[in-house]
Structure formats: structure tokens, C-alpha cells
């Protein structure tokens, strides 16, 4: 497995190590999803042996065996909440599914494309959740995505500041780097500790 991880591992100019997932979940002709769980677990173990102690996994919206393994292995799970009727409905459905898996205590919420208006207060009270970050609705974020730039590292303004604050929650060492002042709610959102 080590050779496969090394082959796929990329280093962003910021120093961030990136291990992109496959374009297709299963190789052609393969129908064994359990094999994918074992491959992901082995890749995470290999990354931990290499010294990576903060590993962020972006999982699908399904509850496949692979997604369940990632969620149950995580120390913290962060649910992205868009401040629209559909976004709130999705957050309710996600929260209910994750609670049924026994993951209630790991849930944190990040508002994406927020407007700074506390319109979500009632929904969050109902969800029993805490917003740990709010990323503003900003066209610059879309441009940065298209240009493959890390706006939180290379940009300025409220969106870049919100992304730096979120990074400090994911990995407190980022806050110690002097790039951001940690918020009182700072903690790791989705993390597996080495060892």
C-alpha cells in the first residue's frame, strides 16, 4: 500500500499534502466495496505512519460502507449547512442519519455561503448544533476554486479570514503559525490522531 500512497500523493505549493480520491469509487470490473474500505483504512494508516496526524476526508453524501468507515473513524464530523430552505432540509436529514449511527457528539456545523444574518438560529437550536465557522458568500471563492488557489492562504478579506479560522479549528497548529487568531470554539473537526 505504501507505494500506492506515494504514487498518488501530491504536495501543494503551500506544503499541504493532498491524496485525491479515485475518479470512480470502484475499479472497472470490481464489485467489492469492502475492498475499498480496506484500501482507505490502509492508506490512512500509511499516512499516519508518515507523520500525518490531521487527515481531512471529504466523503460522499451516502451512507455506503466506505462513508460509514470514514465517519466512524473520525474524531469530529463537520456538516456543511447552506442558508437556504433546501440547505437546512439537507442538514436536518444528514443530522438525523448521523445521529442514528451514534455520531451525535462528533457533529459540528459550518455555514457555507453565509450572509452574516442570524437566520439559521432557530434551525441550529432545533438541530442542537453549534456553528464553528461561517464562510461568507463571496464570488472570489469561486474564482479561487477555478484557478486552483487556496484562498485562505493566498487571499485577503473576510472569506480568506473565515477559511483561515476554519483551518485553525481543523488543525490548531495552523493557529500557532501566526496566520490566524484561534476562535473560542477552535477544535479539530474531522481528525484521526496518529498512534
DOLUMMI-544428 format. One record per residue: residue in one letter; x, y, z of N, C-alpha, C in turn. Coordinates in nm, 2 decimals. Layout:
DOLUMMI-544428
PT, A, X, Y, Z, X, Y, Z, X, Y, Z
...
//
This chain:
DOLUMMI-544428
PT, X, 0.08, -0.12, 0.00, 0.00, 0.00, 0.00, 0.09, 0.13, 0.00
PT, X, 0.20, 0.12, 0.06, 0.29, 0.24, 0.07, 0.32, 0.30, -0.07
PT, X, 0.35, 0.21, -0.16, 0.39, 0.25, -0.30, 0.27, 0.32, -0.36
PT, X, 0.15, 0.27, -0.34, 0.03, 0.33, -0.40, 0.00, 0.47, -0.34
PT, X, 0.02, 0.48, -0.21, 0.00, 0.62, -0.15, 0.10, 0.71, -0.20
PT, X, 0.23, 0.67, -0.21, 0.33, 0.76, -0.26, 0.31, 0.80, -0.40
PT, X, 0.26, 0.71, -0.48, 0.23, 0.74, -0.62, 0.12, 0.84, -0.64
PT, X, 0.02, 0.84, -0.55, -0.10, 0.93, -0.56, -0.08, 1.06, -0.48
PT, X, 0.01, 1.07, -0.39, 0.03, 1.18, -0.30, 0.09, 1.30, -0.38
PT, X, 0.02, 1.42, -0.36, 0.07, 1.54, -0.43, 0.10, 1.64, -0.32
PT, X, 0.19, 1.73, -0.34, 0.23, 1.84, -0.25, 0.19, 1.97, -0.31
PT, X, 0.09, 2.04, -0.24, 0.05, 2.17, -0.29, 0.17, 2.27, -0.26
PT, X, 0.18, 2.38, -0.33, 0.28, 2.48, -0.31, 0.28, 2.53, -0.17
PT, X, 0.17, 2.52, -0.09, 0.16, 2.56, 0.05, 0.23, 2.46, 0.14
PT, X, 0.26, 2.34, 0.09, 0.31, 2.24, 0.18, 0.21, 2.14, 0.22
PT, X, 0.08, 2.16, 0.19, -0.02, 2.07, 0.22, -0.01, 1.94, 0.13
PT, X, -0.02, 1.83, 0.20, -0.02, 1.70, 0.13, -0.16, 1.67, 0.08
PT, X, -0.18, 1.63, -0.04, -0.31, 1.60, -0.09, -0.31, 1.46, -0.15
PT, X, -0.40, 1.38, -0.11, -0.42, 1.25, -0.16, -0.56, 1.24, -0.23
PT, X, -0.57, 1.27, -0.36, -0.70, 1.28, -0.42, -0.76, 1.14, -0.42
PT, X, -0.89, 1.13, -0.41, -0.96, 1.01, -0.42, -0.97, 0.97, -0.57
PT, X, -1.01, 0.84, -0.59, -1.02, 0.80, -0.73, -1.14, 0.86, -0.80
PT, X, -1.13, 0.87, -0.94, -1.24, 0.93, -1.02, -1.36, 0.84, -1.00
PT, X, -1.34, 0.71, -1.00, -1.45, 0.62, -0.98, -1.42, 0.55, -0.85
PT, X, -1.53, 0.52, -0.77, -1.51, 0.46, -0.64, -1.45, 0.32, -0.66
PT, X, -1.50, 0.24, -0.76, -1.46, 0.11, -0.78, -1.39, 0.09, -0.91
PT, X, -1.28, 0.02, -0.92, -1.22, 0.00, -1.05, -1.31, -0.08, -1.14
PT, X, -1.29, -0.07, -1.27, -1.37, -0.14, -1.37, -1.37, -0.29, -1.34
PT, X, -1.48, -0.35, -1.34, -1.49, -0.49, -1.31, -1.49, -0.54, -1.17
PT, X, -1.48, -0.44, -1.08, -1.47, -0.47, -0.93, -1.61, -0.44, -0.87
PT, X, -1.66, -0.53, -0.79, -1.78, -0.51, -0.72, -1.77, -0.52, -0.57
PT, X, -1.65, -0.52, -0.52, -1.63, -0.55, -0.37, -1.60, -0.41, -0.30
PT, X, -1.71, -0.36, -0.24, -1.69, -0.23, -0.17, -1.61, -0.25, -0.04
PT, X, -1.61, -0.37, 0.01, -1.53, -0.39, 0.13, -1.38, -0.37, 0.11
PT, X, -1.34, -0.41, -0.02, -1.20, -0.39, -0.05, -1.17, -0.24, -0.05
PT, X, -1.26, -0.15, -0.09, -1.23, -0.01, -0.09, -1.22, 0.04, 0.06
PT, X, -1.30, -0.01, 0.15, -1.28, 0.02, 0.29, -1.14, -0.01, 0.34
PT, X, -1.10, -0.14, 0.31, -0.97, -0.18, 0.35, -0.86, -0.10, 0.29
PT, X, -0.88, -0.06, 0.16, -0.78, 0.02, 0.09, -0.77, 0.16, 0.16
PT, X, -0.88, 0.22, 0.19, -0.88, 0.35, 0.25, -0.82, 0.34, 0.39
PT, X, -0.86, 0.24, 0.47, -0.80, 0.22, 0.60, -0.65, 0.21, 0.60
PT, X, -0.60, 0.13, 0.50, -0.46, 0.11, 0.48, -0.39, 0.24, 0.44
PT, X, -0.46, 0.32, 0.36, -0.40, 0.45, 0.31, -0.39, 0.55, 0.43
PT, X, -0.49, 0.55, 0.52, -0.49, 0.64, 0.63, -0.38, 0.59, 0.73
PT, X, -0.38, 0.46, 0.75, -0.27, 0.41, 0.84, -0.13, 0.44, 0.79
PT, X, -0.11, 0.43, 0.66, 0.02, 0.47, 0.60, 0.05, 0.62, 0.62
PT, X, -0.05, 0.70, 0.60, -0.03, 0.85, 0.61, 0.00, 0.88, 0.76
PT, X, -0.06, 0.81, 0.85, -0.03, 0.83, 0.99, 0.12, 0.79, 1.03
PT, X, 0.16, 0.67, 0.97, 0.30, 0.63, 0.99, 0.40, 0.73, 0.93
PT, X, 0.36, 0.80, 0.83, 0.44, 0.90, 0.77, 0.44, 1.03, 0.85
PT, X, 0.36, 1.04, 0.95, 0.36, 1.16, 1.04, 0.24, 1.25, 1.02
PT, X, 0.15, 1.22, 0.94, 0.03, 1.30, 0.92, -0.06, 1.27, 1.03
PT, X, -0.09, 1.37, 1.11, -0.18, 1.35, 1.23, -0.31, 1.42, 1.21
PT, X, -0.33, 1.50, 1.11, -0.46, 1.56, 1.08, -0.49, 1.52, 0.94
PT, X, -0.59, 1.44, 0.92, -0.63, 1.39, 0.80, -0.78, 1.43, 0.78
PT, X, -0.81, 1.51, 0.67, -0.94, 1.55, 0.64, -0.99, 1.47, 0.53
PT, X, -1.11, 1.41, 0.55, -1.17, 1.32, 0.45, -1.30, 1.39, 0.40
PT, X, -1.31, 1.41, 0.27, -1.44, 1.47, 0.22, -1.51, 1.35, 0.16
PT, X, -1.62, 1.32, 0.23, -1.70, 1.19, 0.20, -1.82, 1.22, 0.12
PT, X, -1.87, 1.12, 0.05, -1.99, 1.13, -0.03, -2.11, 1.15, 0.07
PT, X, -2.22, 1.19, 0.01, -2.35, 1.22, 0.09, -2.42, 1.09, 0.11
PT, X, -2.37, 0.97, 0.08, -2.44, 0.85, 0.10, -2.39, 0.79, 0.23
PT, X, -2.45, 0.67, 0.27, -2.40, 0.60, 0.39, -2.35, 0.46, 0.35
PT, X, -2.27, 0.46, 0.24, -2.20, 0.34, 0.20, -2.11, 0.29, 0.31
PT, X, -2.06, 0.17, 0.29, -1.96, 0.11, 0.39, -1.84, 0.20, 0.40
PT, X, -1.80, 0.26, 0.28, -1.68, 0.34, 0.28, -1.70, 0.47, 0.36
PT, X, -1.82, 0.54, 0.34, -1.85, 0.66, 0.41, -1.87, 0.63, 0.56
PT, X, -1.94, 0.52, 0.59, -1.96, 0.49, 0.73, -1.83, 0.46, 0.80
PT, X, -1.73, 0.40, 0.74, -1.60, 0.37, 0.80, -1.53, 0.51, 0.83
PT, X, -1.53, 0.60, 0.73, -1.47, 0.73, 0.75, -1.54, 0.81, 0.86
PT, X, -1.67, 0.81, 0.87, -1.74, 0.88, 0.97, -1.71, 0.82, 1.11
PT, X, -1.72, 0.69, 1.12, -1.69, 0.62, 1.25, -1.55, 0.63, 1.29
PT, X, -1.46, 0.65, 1.20, -1.32, 0.66, 1.24, -1.28, 0.80, 1.28
PT, X, -1.36, 0.90, 1.24, -1.33, 1.04, 1.26, -1.35, 1.08, 1.41
PT, X, -1.27, 1.17, 1.45, -1.29, 1.23, 1.59, -1.40, 1.34, 1.58
PT, X, -1.40, 1.41, 1.48, -1.50, 1.52, 1.46, -1.56, 1.51, 1.32
PT, X, -1.69, 1.54, 1.31, -1.75, 1.54, 1.18, -1.81, 1.68, 1.16
PT, X, -1.79, 1.74, 1.04, -1.85, 1.87, 1.02, -1.95, 1.86, 0.90
PT, X, -2.07, 1.91, 0.93, -2.18, 1.91, 0.84, -2.18, 2.05, 0.78
PT, X, -2.18, 2.06, 0.65, -2.19, 2.19, 0.58, -2.33, 2.23, 0.56
PT, X, -2.36, 2.35, 0.60, -2.50, 2.40, 0.60, -2.51, 2.52, 0.52
PT, X, -2.59, 2.51, 0.41, -2.61, 2.63, 0.33, -2.74, 2.70, 0.37
PT, X, -2.74, 2.83, 0.39, -2.85, 2.90, 0.44, -2.97, 2.92, 0.34
PT, X, -3.02, 2.81, 0.29, -3.13, 2.81, 0.21, -3.23, 2.71, 0.26
PT, X, -3.36, 2.71, 0.21, -3.45, 2.61, 0.26, -3.40, 2.47, 0.23
PT, X, -3.35, 2.45, 0.11, -3.30, 2.32, 0.08, -3.18, 2.28, 0.16
PT, X, -3.09, 2.38, 0.19, -2.97, 2.35, 0.27, -3.01, 2.31, 0.41
PT, X, -3.11, 2.38, 0.47, -3.15, 2.35, 0.60, -3.21, 2.21, 0.61
PT, X, -3.30, 2.18, 0.50, -3.36, 2.05, 0.49, -3.25, 1.94, 0.49
PT, X, -3.15, 1.96, 0.40, -3.04, 1.86, 0.39, -2.96, 1.84, 0.52
PT, X, -2.95, 1.95, 0.60, -2.88, 1.95, 0.73, -2.96, 1.86, 0.83
PT, X, -3.09, 1.88, 0.82, -3.18, 1.80, 0.91, -3.16, 1.65, 0.88
PT, X, -3.17, 1.62, 0.75, -3.16, 1.48, 0.70, -3.02, 1.42, 0.74
PT, X, -2.92, 1.50, 0.71, -2.78, 1.45, 0.75, -2.77, 1.43, 0.90
PT, X, -2.81, 1.52, 0.97, -2.80, 1.51, 1.12, -2.87, 1.39, 1.17
PT, X, -3.00, 1.37, 1.12, -3.07, 1.26, 1.17, -3.00, 1.12, 1.14
PT, X, -2.95, 1.11, 1.01, -2.88, 0.99, 0.97, -2.75, 0.97, 1.06
PT, X, -2.68, 1.08, 1.08, -2.56, 1.06, 1.16, -2.59, 1.03, 1.31
PT, X, -2.70, 1.09, 1.36, -2.74, 1.05, 1.50, -2.77, 0.91, 1.51
PT, X, -2.84, 0.85, 1.41, -2.88, 0.71, 1.41, -2.76, 0.62, 1.41
PT, X, -2.64, 0.67, 1.36, -2.52, 0.60, 1.36, -2.44, 0.62, 1.49
PT, X, -2.50, 0.69, 1.58, -2.44, 0.72, 1.71, -2.33, 0.82, 1.71
PT, X, -2.33, 0.91, 1.62, -2.23, 1.01, 1.60, -2.27, 1.15, 1.64
PT, X, -2.37, 1.16, 1.72, -2.42, 1.29, 1.77, -2.32, 1.38, 1.83
PT, X, -2.23, 1.33, 1.91, -2.13, 1.40, 1.99, -2.02, 1.45, 1.90
PT, X, -2.01, 1.41, 1.78, -1.90, 1.45, 1.69, -1.94, 1.55, 1.59
PT, X, -2.07, 1.59, 1.59, -2.12, 1.68, 1.49, -2.09, 1.83, 1.51
PT, X, -2.04, 1.90, 1.41, -2.02, 2.04, 1.42, -2.07, 2.09, 1.28
PT, X, -2.11, 2.22, 1.28, -2.17, 2.28, 1.16, -2.08, 2.39, 1.11
PT, X, -2.07, 2.40, 0.98, -2.01, 2.51, 0.91, -2.11, 2.57, 0.81
PT, X, -2.13, 2.69, 0.82, -2.22, 2.76, 0.73, -2.14, 2.80, 0.60
PT, X, -2.19, 2.75, 0.49, -2.12, 2.79, 0.36, -2.21, 2.89, 0.29
PT, X, -2.15, 2.99, 0.23, -2.21, 3.10, 0.16, -2.31, 3.17, 0.26
PT, X, -2.26, 3.20, 0.38, -2.34, 3.27, 0.48, -2.35, 3.42, 0.45
PT, X, -2.45, 3.48, 0.50, -2.47, 3.62, 0.48, -2.45, 3.70, 0.61
PT, X, -2.41, 3.64, 0.72, -2.39, 3.71, 0.84, -2.52, 3.74, 0.91
PT, X, -2.63, 3.70, 0.85, -2.76, 3.73, 0.91, -2.80, 3.60, 1.00
PT, X, -2.84, 3.62, 1.12, -2.86, 3.50, 1.21, -3.00, 3.43, 1.17
PT, X, -3.02, 3.41, 1.05, -3.15, 3.34, 1.00, -3.15, 3.19, 1.04
PT, X, -3.04, 3.13, 1.07, -3.03, 2.99, 1.09, -3.04, 2.96, 1.24
PT, X, -3.05, 3.06, 1.33, -3.05, 3.04, 1.47, -3.16, 2.94, 1.51
PT, X, -3.28, 2.95, 1.46, -3.38, 2.85, 1.50, -3.35, 2.71, 1.46
PT, X, -3.31, 2.70, 1.33, -3.28, 2.57, 1.28, -3.16, 2.50, 1.36
PT, X, -3.06, 2.58, 1.40, -2.95, 2.53, 1.47, -2.99, 2.49, 1.61
PT, X, -3.08, 2.57, 1.67, -3.13, 2.53, 1.80, -3.20, 2.40, 1.80
PT, X, -3.29, 2.39, 1.69, -3.36, 2.26, 1.67, -3.27, 2.14, 1.65
PT, X, -3.16, 2.17, 1.57, -3.06, 2.06, 1.54, -2.97, 2.03, 1.66
PT, X, -2.97, 2.12, 1.76, -2.88, 2.10, 1.88, -2.74, 2.12, 1.84
PT, X, -2.71, 2.20, 1.73, -2.58, 2.21, 1.68, -2.51, 2.35, 1.71
PT, X, -2.38, 2.35, 1.69, -2.31, 2.47, 1.71, -2.23, 2.50, 1.58
PT, X, -2.24, 2.62, 1.53, -2.17, 2.67, 1.42, -2.03, 2.70, 1.46
PT, X, -1.93, 2.63, 1.40, -1.79, 2.66, 1.44, -1.73, 2.75, 1.34
PT, X, -1.79, 2.77, 1.22, -1.73, 2.87, 1.12, -1.84, 2.91, 1.02
PT, X, -1.83, 3.02, 0.97, -1.92, 3.07, 0.86, -1.84, 3.13, 0.75
PT, X, -1.85, 3.07, 0.63, -1.77, 3.12, 0.52, -1.87, 3.20, 0.44
PT, X, -1.83, 3.33, 0.42, -1.93, 3.42, 0.35, -1.95, 3.39, 0.21
PT, X, -2.06, 3.43, 0.15, -2.10, 3.42, 0.01, -2.01, 3.52, -0.06
PT, X, -1.91, 3.47, -0.14, -1.81, 3.56, -0.20, -1.77, 3.51, -0.33
PT, X, -1.79, 3.59, -0.44, -1.75, 3.54, -0.57, -1.60, 3.51, -0.58
PT, X, -1.52, 3.57, -0.50, -1.38, 3.54, -0.50, -1.35, 3.39, -0.47
PT, X, -1.43, 3.33, -0.39, -1.41, 3.19, -0.36, -1.43, 3.10, -0.48
PT, X, -1.53, 3.13, -0.56, -1.55, 3.06, -0.69, -1.43, 3.08, -0.78
PT, X, -1.38, 3.20, -0.79, -1.27, 3.23, -0.88, -1.14, 3.15, -0.83
PT, X, -1.12, 3.15, -0.70, -1.01, 3.08, -0.64, -1.02, 2.93, -0.67
PT, X, -1.14, 2.87, -0.66, -1.16, 2.73, -0.70, -1.12, 2.71, -0.84
PT, X, -1.17, 2.79, -0.93, -1.14, 2.77, -1.07, -0.99, 2.78, -1.10
PT, X, -0.92, 2.87, -1.03, -0.78, 2.89, -1.05, -0.69, 2.80, -0.97
PT, X, -0.75, 2.71, -0.89, -0.68, 2.61, -0.80, -0.59, 2.69, -0.70
PT, X, -0.65, 2.79, -0.65, -0.58, 2.87, -0.55, -0.64, 2.84, -0.41
PT, X, -0.56, 2.84, -0.30, -0.61, 2.83, -0.17, -0.63, 2.97, -0.11
PT, X, -0.75, 3.01, -0.12, -0.79, 3.15, -0.09, -0.75, 3.18, 0.06
PT, X, -0.76, 3.08, 0.15, -0.73, 3.10, 0.29, -0.58, 3.13, 0.31
PT, X, -0.50, 3.09, 0.22, -0.35, 3.11, 0.23, -0.31, 3.23, 0.15
PT, X, -0.37, 3.25, 0.04, -0.32, 3.35, -0.06, -0.41, 3.47, -0.07
PT, X, -0.52, 3.47, -0.01, -0.61, 3.59, -0.02, -0.62, 3.67, 0.10
PT, X, -0.70, 3.78, 0.08, -0.73, 3.87, 0.20, -0.88, 3.89, 0.20
PT, X, -0.92, 3.96, 0.30, -1.07, 3.99, 0.31, -1.14, 3.89, 0.40
PT, X, -1.27, 3.91, 0.41, -1.35, 3.83, 0.51, -1.35, 3.68, 0.47
PT, X, -1.36, 3.64, 0.35, -1.36, 3.50, 0.31, -1.23, 3.43, 0.35
PT, X, -1.12, 3.49, 0.31, -0.99, 3.43, 0.34, -0.97, 3.42, 0.49
PT, X, -1.02, 3.52, 0.57, -1.01, 3.52, 0.71, -1.09, 3.41, 0.77
PT, X, -1.22, 3.39, 0.72, -1.30, 3.28, 0.76, -1.24, 3.14, 0.73
PT, X, -1.18, 3.13, 0.62, -1.12, 3.00, 0.58, -1.00, 2.97, 0.67
PT, X, -0.92, 3.08, 0.71, -0.81, 3.06, 0.80, -0.86, 3.02, 0.94
PT, X, -0.97, 3.08, 0.98, -1.02, 3.04, 1.11, -1.07, 2.90, 1.11
PT, X, -1.13, 2.86, 1.00, -1.17, 2.72, 0.99, -1.05, 2.62, 0.99
PT, X, -0.95, 2.66, 0.92, -0.82, 2.58, 0.92, -0.77, 2.57, 1.06
PT, X, -0.78, 2.67, 1.14, -0.73, 2.67, 1.28, -0.81, 2.57, 1.37
PT, X, -0.94, 2.56, 1.33, -1.03, 2.46, 1.40, -0.99, 2.32, 1.36
PT, X, -0.97, 2.30, 1.24, -0.93, 2.17, 1.19, -0.79, 2.12, 1.25
PT, X, -0.70, 2.22, 1.25, -0.56, 2.18, 1.30, -0.51, 2.30, 1.38
PT, X, -0.51, 2.30, 1.51, -0.47, 2.41, 1.59, -0.33, 2.46, 1.56
PT, X, -0.25, 2.37, 1.50, -0.11, 2.42, 1.47, -0.11, 2.53, 1.37
PT, X, -0.22, 2.54, 1.29, -0.23, 2.65, 1.19, -0.25, 2.78, 1.27
PT, X, -0.32, 2.78, 1.38, -0.34, 2.90, 1.46, -0.20, 2.94, 1.52
PT, X, -0.12, 2.84, 1.56, 0.01, 2.87, 1.62, 0.11, 2.92, 1.52
PT, X, 0.08, 2.91, 1.39, 0.17, 2.96, 1.29, 0.16, 3.11, 1.27
PT, X, 0.07, 3.17, 1.34, 0.06, 3.32, 1.34, -0.03, 3.37, 1.23
PT, X, -0.08, 3.28, 1.15, -0.17, 3.32, 1.03, -0.31, 3.36, 1.08
PT, X, -0.35, 3.32, 1.19, -0.49, 3.34, 1.24, -0.49, 3.34, 1.39
PT, X, -0.59, 3.41, 1.44, -0.62, 3.41, 1.58, -0.72, 3.30, 1.61
PT, X, -0.70, 3.20, 1.69, -0.80, 3.10, 1.71, -0.93, 3.15, 1.77
PT, X, -1.04, 3.10, 1.74, -1.17, 3.14, 1.80, -1.19, 3.06, 1.92
PT, X, -1.27, 3.10, 2.01, -1.30, 3.02, 2.14, -1.35, 2.88, 2.11
PT, X, -1.42, 2.86, 1.99, -1.47, 2.73, 1.96, -1.37, 2.65, 1.88
PT, X, -1.25, 2.69, 1.87, -1.15, 2.62, 1.79, -1.13, 2.48, 1.84
PT, X, -1.14, 2.38, 1.75, -1.11, 2.24, 1.78, -1.11, 2.17, 1.65
PT, X, -1.06, 2.05, 1.65, -1.04, 1.97, 1.53, -1.18, 1.92, 1.48
PT, X, -1.21, 1.94, 1.36, -1.34, 1.90, 1.31, -1.34, 1.75, 1.26
PT, X, -1.25, 1.72, 1.17, -1.25, 1.58, 1.12, -1.11, 1.54, 1.13
PT, X, -1.07, 1.45, 1.23, -0.94, 1.42, 1.25, -0.92, 1.28, 1.31
PT, X, -0.81, 1.22, 1.26, -0.77, 1.09, 1.32, -0.64, 1.12, 1.38
PT, X, -0.61, 1.08, 1.50, -0.49, 1.10, 1.56, -0.39, 0.99, 1.53
PT, X, -0.27, 1.02, 1.51, -0.16, 0.92, 1.49, -0.15, 0.83, 1.61
PT, X, -0.11, 0.71, 1.60, -0.08, 0.62, 1.71, -0.19, 0.53, 1.74
//
